[in-house]
Amino acid sequence: MTTDTMAAKSSEAYSSIAIVGAGGYGELFLKALKQSGFFVKVRAVTRAPEATETVKLERLKKLRALGIEVLEYTSVTADEFSRVFAGIDTVVSAVAVAGLLDQIPMIDGAVAAGVKWFIPSEFGVAQYQSAWMPFKGPLAAKEQVLEYLVGAARPKGLAYTAVYTGLALDYLDPHVIGLKLSKRRATLVGRGATPATFTCAADVVKVLVSIVQRPSEMQNRVIRYAGSTNKMRELIKVVTGNSCGNNVKIVSIDEARLKFCELARQQDMKAFQVYGRLLIEEGMAQINLRREPLDNGLFPDIKPESATETLVRLIKLAEAGSEMFKGGQIIHRSHTASSVTDGVGEVCKQEPASTTVAGKSPV
C-alpha cells in the first residue's frame, strides 16, 4: 500500500475533529487544524459564554468566520458532551489545570457519541511524585484521567494518546518560573542545575497537528517531545547575562518551601509560582525524568526552537513593549490555589514558627 493510499484511508476514517477549549492552546490548535485542510470538519467545543464575556464572544465570532464550527455546552455531564461530540472522530482536550477532572464526563460523552480517539490535556509536564511534597498537587489529575482512559474507555473502543512537551516559555508567563524579561532580572531557587524540558508554543501545535493525522501510528501510546532540555542557570544567563550576581536573586530550597507554605495557607496565588520553581529544581519539569525515551524522531520535519532561542525572541518583544501571547490563565483561577495547597498542613506542620519568612517578597 502506497503512502498516498494510506493517507487517503486515514483521512477517510478520521475526517472530523473537535477541540475542547477555544482559548489558549485550544485556539491555536483550531486555527492550525483548519489551515491544514486535513479534516473535513473542525469543531470548537466550549463552555457557553456569559453575555459579559466580550473577549470570548469576539474570539468565537472570529473562529466561526474561519469556517470553524462552534458548539457550546452548558453543564459538565456525559450527556452534554455526547451531544457536542456527535459526528466527531477525534477529540482533543485543551482544558486548563482547573478543569482537568472535567475530562472524566468528557470521556464518557465521547464514548457515548462514538468518538474513536481522545487526546487529553496532558500537554506540558507529566505527573511525577515529588520527594518533598507528601501530596500530589494539581497535576495528579492528569494521571487520574489517563488511568481512566486506559482502564475504562479503551475497552469500550476509545483510543487515546497522551502528549507531553514540557514548558512553553511563550505560553506560560516566564515570570512564573522566575524570569523577569523586561527588567533583565531573575530569581533562582536552589542551584538551578536540574534539567527541564522546553518546547515553544508553535512547535507544540506542529506536534499535535502531525499526531492527529497519523492515527494508526500514534494511538494508544504516550508521546514525549522536547524542543530542548536546559538547566535554569542556562536560561537565567540568557536573561541577565550572568548565572549569578546582583541581578539574580538566589533562594535556598528550605526558604522556598517555607514561603510556599506561608502563601499556600493564605490561598495566595503566588504559591503556584513558588511551587513551580521548586518542582523545576527537583526535576519535575523534565518529561522523561525516569529515562523514558523521547519521540522527536517521529517528527523529522519539525525543526524545534530551543528554549534559549525562545527567550531571545521574547526579550526582544518585552524590550519593545510588545504584547506576547501568554497562556498563564491557569495561575489566575482561585480554585487552582486550593488544589496546589491541598495537604499543605502536612508539609508545614513540623516547621518551627520562628523560621517563617513572613515579610519577604515571594521567591
Buried (B, 14 or more C-beta within 10 A) or exposed (E): EEEEEEEEEBEEEBBBBBBBBBBBBBBBBBBBBBEEEBBEBBBBBBBEBEEEEEEBEEBBEEBEEEEBBBBBBEEBBBEBBBBBBBBBBBBBBBBBBBBBBBBBBBBBBBBBBBBBBBBBBBBBBBBBEBEEBEBBBBBBBBBBBBEBBEEBBBEEEBBBBBBBBBBBBBBBBBBBBBBBBEEBBBBBBBBBEBBBBBBBBBBBBBBBBBBBBBBEEBBBEBBBBBBBBBBBBBBBBBBBEEBBEEBBBBBEBEBBBBBBBBBBBEBBBBBBBBBBBBBBBBBBBBBBBEEEEBBBEBBEEBEBBBBBBBBEBBBEBBEEEEEBBBBBBBBEBEEBBEBBBBEBEEBBEEBEEEEBBEEEEBB
